[in-house]
Amino acid sequence: MGDTNISHETLGAPIRLGLQKDGSVRFTQTGRPSMRIAPELSTQIRVVRENFVASLQSYTGTVIEEHTAAYRTQVERNQNAGSPMLAQDAKLLQEELDRLERVTLEAVAEAATSDPTDSAEAPTTTGRVRSKATADNS
């Protein structure tokens, strides 16, 4: 009953502890042990996903061939419905780019008006700060 080409071990332990190449336990940046999907199961999931996508693409092609006008109308309706969200994203992105440009210009203007010999630290050409002694040696 329920025979599958996925091994019993894989089905019994689908989530495994992640290991480094040397065999030691791998940890995430937050300090938690890294978990992974059993390779055999991961392969099967990828195959199912690829088949599903191929099936959807095939179905879409069939719909386009058989109902071209209705499909075109649906696509236009979807694009019109999504355009306010795309416009909002574009507006937010432009506002953030403008803000970053303003901050950069202010920093450049401030650096240009300040005298590096008056302070203990002078900005380098890469934007890093170095000590006055290092700045004097250059």
Secondary structure, 3 states (H helix, E strand, C coil): CCCCCCCHHHHHCCEEECECCCCCECECCCCCECEEECHHHHHHHHHHHHHHHHHHHHHHHHHHHHCHHHHHHHHHHHHHHHHHHHHHHHHHHHHHHHHHHHHHHHHHHHHHHCCCCCCCEEECCCCCEEEHHHHHHC
